[in-house]
């Protein structure tokens, strides 16, 4: 159905943004009220435009549109933080006092004081039931939130005031069951002998390291590769989401010349030079002055989710993607972002002991999906930031931007990570373990034909796999001229038999 702009009036967040002439990150749900009595919704690219019947019109008061927004558009902390800066305290106080026991009025009151740090001239509520800040049926929350007696609200948000992501329980994420994902993983690994799994772990660490660097088109030397692998091994046991540990990790995995001793002090951005003094900007990082508070909030949010049994995938998405969007270092942010996924999934015991998920390999194979998960935040953010770029490529951000990073809706990133983890378990892990099992069977079959050094058996299998199961005449002459024709044919058949399922 085509929307005619003359048939409806904006409501909720859209009304408030227009009223105060504000720009904001697009909310997943946009509301209007019909002047002709029709009701319909249009869904496009994950965004819902809904037109309500005439009787839903909230009126002209700011408080009523805030209530409408929470009821129908959902909780968007970034937009609320912006709107609250422009609302008259007297008008908001009057609205809340007019509905002293209303759950939406109490939530608005709580969010105002939580986001602004200012108190309204309203007495504490002395009685009545507590209401959750976020509806647990609609959002991912901590299990045991702090009670705010002043508002009779349970603060079940995922983070503190200086970094508080929001993740909605969408249809896609409703299929997320971390315990089930872990069980599927355990079912896969129990099909293989423990010795093979031990060797697989070493191989998977190596693969994950190479994939993580390759995503950024970097070829690390042996030393940096080994340092990253060592860190991945520690990720199973130690919590790296602390300032000192993150700096230590950054120092390990970047070129020694680009080590940081603290968070960056320069205005960073991700861009692409297309010609002399012509730069395409893809992402603008927070201002350096905003970083200490944002990073302290991210670390606090991590601790809060870790202690309060938030789903491991949701936890990992909020912190790992939150980290890369904050971009606290000059170099290494992307690799640390992917490292944190492993760290959190391991700490939350979603990954069985002695195993790791090659998530970066899946991201590398699905670059469009990975890019989309980053651009879901970075693209709309660009139009909200006023910046100047000088002739040396130095950027200056001219407006306040901290709240866009403080209060991210990370639903799209959580959905993407859920897909990556599922593919890692069901496709990548199965494929790699199957490959190693086939390798072992093939090696044994070749040893039964001819007893030759492991090094030559490995080389033979590798060369055959590169050439559709056969050894080329040139490779035979240079490496295996000692084989008889019968031995060669039998060994080639062993490779084909060992890998025909994989093909």
N, C-alpha and C positions, 0 to 999 in steps of 0.2 A: 504494500500500500504506500502511495506517495504522500509525503508530508507537505501540507501547504502551510507556510509560515504564518499566514494570516489567521489560521484556525486554532492556534494555541498560544499560551503564555508560558515562559520559562518558570520553573518552580525548583525548590530545594537549592542545591549548590549553584545551579546555573543562574537562578534568580539573584542569589547573593553576590556572585562574582560580577554579574552585570550591574547590580546596584552600586557596588563599591568600585567599579571599573578595575577589576583585578584579573590578572592572567594566572592560570594554574595548570598543573599537570592534569591531563584528561582523566576524569573519573570513569570507572567501568560502567556506571549507570547514570544516564542523564534524563531528567524528568521535565515534562511539560504538562500543562493542564489544558484540555480542549475547551474551546468556546462553543463547539457545536454538539457536544455530548458523546463523541466517539471515544473508544478506548482501544489502543493497539500498541504493539511494540515492534521494533525493528532491530535485529541483531546483525552486526557487521564487524568482522575482525575482532571478535571478543568484546565489543562494546554494545551496550543495550541503550537504545533510545526508546523511552516509554512515554506515551501520551495518556494521561488519566482523564476520566470524565469530569465534567464541570464541577460536580459537588465536592471534588477533592481539593479545590482551590483553597490554599491556606490563608489567604488574605494578604495584607501588605506589611505585616509586622515581621521584623527580622527573626524573633524567637520562634514564630510559627513556621517559618521556612527552614530554620535550623532543625526543628523537630521533624518536619517533612523529609529533610535530607537524611537524617539518621534512620528514619523509618523506611524509606524507599531507595535512597541512593547509597546507603551504607556509611560506614565510618571511614572518612578520609582525613587522617590527622594533618597532612600537609595543607589541604584546603582549609580545614578548621583553624590551623595556626595563622594562616593568612587572613581569613575573615575576622578572627577575633581581634586582630590588630586595629580593625577599622570600626568595630562595633562600640556603641556607647555603653559604658558600664551601667549607667542608670537604666537604659532600655532593657538590657539583658537581665539586670537584677529584678526589675519589675515583672518581666516574663516568668522568671524562675519562682518568684514569690507567689505568682498567680496560680502555680501548679505545684505546691510544695511536696506532694507525694508522687507526682508523675514520674515514671521511670525515665522518660526521654528528657524531661526538664532537669532531673538529677544528673543524668549523663552529660548533658550540655554544661551544667555547672561544674562537674568534675573535670571534663575535658578542658574547659576554659582555664581553670586554676592549674591543671597539670601542664598545659601547653604554654601558658603565659607566665606562670610563677607568681601571678597576682591573685589576691583574695577579693572576692566580691563582698559587699556589706550585707551578708546574709548569716543568720545564726545557724549553728550546727543543728542537724536534724537529731532529735532526741529519741525517736522511736521509729519502728517500722522495719520491714524486711530489707535485707541487702539485695542489691541488683548487680549483676555482672556488668563491668564496663563494656565488654564485648560479648555478644550472644554466642555461646559455645557451639550452637548449631550452625552458625554462619561463619565463624572465624576460628583459626587455630589460636589457642591461648595457653597460658601456663595453668597447671592443675590447681595449685593452691595460691591464689593471688592474695596480695595484702589488702586488708580491710581498711577503708577510709571512713571512720565513724562520722566525720563531718558531713559527707554526702550520702552515707549508707550505700556505698558502692564498693564492690570487690574489684580491685585493680588487677585484672588478669591479662594485661597487655604483655607483649613479648619482650619489651625493653623499657629502659628508663626514659626520662624526658629528653635527654640529649641524643638518643638514637633508639627509635621505636618503630620497627617495621610492622606492617600489617599484611597478613596472608589470609585470603578468603577460602572457605571450603567449597570449591567449585565442583562441578560434576566430575571433572577429570581427577581432581585430587581426592574425591570421595572414594576412589578405587585404591587409594594409597593405604597399604597396611604394612607397616615396617616389619612386624613380626612375621607376616606371610612372606615378604621379600627375603627375610633371613632364612626362613624354612626352605624356600625354593633354592636358595644358595646352598644350604646344607645338604639337600637332597641331591644336588648336582655333584658336590665334592665327595659324598660318601660312595659314589660309583667308581672312584679311582683309588688306587693304593696310596698309602701315606708317603712312600718314597717319591712317587711321581709328583705329589702335591708339594713336597719340599723343594723339588727342582723347579716346579711351576712357579712357586713364589719368587724365586730369584729371577726367573724369566719375566714375570709380570712386573716386578719392580723396574727392571730394565726397560721394558716396553712402555710403561707409564711415564718414566723419565723422558725417554726419547719423544714420545707423543706430546708431552706437555711443552717441551722446547720447540718441537716442530710446528705446533699451532702458531707460535710467534715467529716462525721461519728462522730459528736459531739453531746452529750446530755447535753444541757444547763440546769442549775438550774432555778428555778422559777424567781429569781431576774434578771438574764441575759436575759431570755425570755421576761420579762416585759419591760426591758430597750430597747430591740430591737423593740418590738411592739410600744413603745412610739416614737422611732425614725421614724418608718414607718409612724406613724400618722402625724409627723411633715414634712415628705417628700413631702406631698401634698402642703405645704405652703411655705417652706423655701428652699433656695439653699444651699446644703451642699458641693458643689464643691469649697471650699476655704480651705486653709491650716489649719486654726484654727478649722474650723468645722469638717474637716476630722479627725484631731487628737482627737477632742472631741468625735466623733462618735466611733473611734477605742477604746477609753477608756471605752465607755459604753458597748461595746459588747464582750470584751475579758475578760479572767480571770484577776482580778485586779493585779496579779503578773506580767502580761505581757503588762501593759499599756506603751505606748510610749509618750514622751513629744515632740518628733520631728521625722523626717524621720529617718529610720534605719541608723546605722553607720557600720554595718557588711555586708560582702558579703553573700547574701542569695541565696538559691537554693531550688528547690523542688526535693526530691529524695526518694529512697526506699532502705532500708538496706536489703540485701538478705543473708548476712553471715557476720562474723566478718571482719571488714574493707573492706567489699564489698558493694559498693553503686551503685545503678542504678540511674543516673541523668535524670530527666524528663524536668527540666526547670532551666535555669540560669538567675537570675535577674540582672538588671543593677548594675554597680559598685556604692557603696555608694557616691563616690565623684561626680558622674554624676547625682545623684538623684535630688538635688535642682533645677538644670536647667531644667531637664526633667519634674518635677512636676509643676514648674512655667509655663512651656510651655503647659502642659495639662490643667491647670486651665485657661490660656489665651485662649486656643483653645475652651474650653467649653463656655467661655463668648462670643467669636466670633460667635460660632454656635447658641447660645441662642439669640443673638441680630439680627442675619441675617437670621432667618427663615429657617434654615436647617431642613429637615424632622426629626421628633422626633426619629424615630427608628434609622436612620443613626447617629444622634447626640448621642443617648444613647449607640449605639454600639461602636463608636469611643472613647468615654470617659470612659465607664464602662470597656470595654475590655482593653483599654489603661491603665487604673488604675491597673488592675490585672497583666498586663505584666510588669509594672514598679515596682509593689510589694514594695511600700514605707515603709511598717511597718513590724515588726517582726511577728506579728500575726493579723488575722482578715481581711486580704486582700480580700479573696474570698467573705466573707459576705458583705463587703463594696462594692465590685464590683457589686454584685447583688442588693444591696440597691440603688446604683447610677442609675441602670436601672429604678427603680420606681421613684426616685427623678426627673430624667430628663423627663420621659414620663409624669409625673404630671405637672412639670413646663412648659412643652411645650403644656399642655392642651390636650394631646391625651387621657388621662384617664378622664372620666366624674367625676365631683365633687361627693364626697361621695362614691367612689368605688376604688378598687385597683385590679391589676392583679396578681394572684398567679403564677408569672413566674417561681420561683424556683421550684414549684411543678411540672411544665412541664419539667424543666431541670432534676429534680430527676427521672421522669418517662422515660426520654429519655437520659440516661447517655452516650450512645455511641455518640449521636449527640452533646451533650454538650462537651464531651472530644475532639471530632473532631474539634470543634470550637476553642478550646484552642491549640490543637496540630498543627493546620494549621500554627501557628506562632512558637510555641515552638520547634517543631521537626527540621525544617530546620535551626533554630537558633543555635542549639547545635553544629553543625559541623563547625560553624564559630568562636567559642569561644575556646581559648586556656586557660586551667585552670589546677591547681594543687589542689589535695585534700590531706591534711595531715592526720596523724593517728588519730587525734581527730575529723576528719570530717570537719575541717575548710577549706574553699575554697579560693583560690587566682586566680583571673582572670588576665591573663598576657598580653592580647592585647587590643587595643582600640575597644570598642563595642558600644559606645553611639549612633552612627548613625543608628544602626539596630533598636533601640527603638524609636529614634526620628522620623523616616520616615517609619512607618509601612503601608503596604497595608492591610487594614482591611476589604476588600470586603468579605472574607469568614466569618468573625465574624458578619458583617452586615446581610448577608444572613441567618446565623444561628439565629440571634436574631429576624429577621422578621418571621421565621418559628415558633420560640418559642412564640412570641406575638400572632401570628395568632391562634396557637393551644390553647393558654391561653384563648383567647376570644371565639373561636368557640367550644371548647371542655371542658376545665376545668371550666370556668365561668358558662357555661350552666349547666354542671353536678352539680356543687355545689349549684347553685340557685335552680335547680330542686329538689335536695335532700332536701333542707330546706323547699321548698314548699310542697313536699310530707310529710315531717315530720309534718308540721303544720296540714295538712289534716288528717293525721293518728291520731294525738293527739286529734283533735276535735272528730273524730269518736269514739275513746276509751272513751273520756269523756261522750259521749252520752250513752255508755254501762254501765259505772260505774264511779262515781265521786270519784276519788282518787287523792292523792297529785301529783303535777307535777313531783316531784323527782321519784316517782314510775312509772309514765307513761313513763318518759324518759328511765328509766332502762328497762322496759318491751320492748319497741321498740328496744333498743340497743341489748338486749339478743336475741330477735327474729331475728333481722337482722344478728346476728352472727351465727344463726342456721337455715338458709334457711326458715325463716318466722314462725318457731314454737318454743315454749318454751320447753326446755328439762324438763324431770321429776325431775331431781336433782335441777335445778334452780327454778322450781315451788315450790318444797318442802322447799327450803331455803329462798325464797323471796315472793312467791305469793300463799301460802297455803290457803289463805282466799277466793280465787276465786272459784266459782262453775264451773263445767265442761262446762255449757252453756256459761258463761261469758268468760271463757278462749278461747273457740272455736270462739266466736264472735270477741274477741280482736285479736286473731291470724289472722282471716280473714281480719280484718281492716288493719293490717300491710301488708298482702299480696296484698290487693287491693291498698293500698297507694303506694307501691313500685314495682308493677308488671311492670310498664313502665321502671323503672330504670334497672330491671333485664333483 
